[in-house]
């Protein structure tokens, strides 16, 4: 099977020719790369027996909230760039993807020595995803009003 890169007039798409069938790949999908990398980092860190200490108290829920706020922002970046005409779909896919990542992260921690699966951690993950999504959306609305491109 031969695969060759073929240029097409649109600068936003890459086209591959495979067995005479043209397959298009939209470059906007590269906006998911930061979310994929960050999600990998989350799973890597959750496979370790880490204890984050802030002063005298252990702030587990805050750490979950913060890490998933960043993930929510990065997921929103990918979905908002790829589904520009469907606001509900962008919001739904961002939230549900983040919720699924948070759930699998919690289930993964169940099998890691020294870690536990906790529904309250998942709730903190969901609120973080929501916060990241809202932050991205507010930045987008503000930049659209100014006539700028969104991040």
Secondary structure, 3 states (H helix, E strand, C coil): CCEEEECCCCCCEEEEEECCEEEEEEHHHHHHHHHHHHHHHHHHHHCCCCCCEECCEECHHHHHHHHHHHHHHHHHHHHHHHCCCCHHHHHHHHHHHHHHHHHHHHHHHCCCCCCCCCHHHHHHHHHHHHHHHHHHHHHHHHHHHHCCCCC
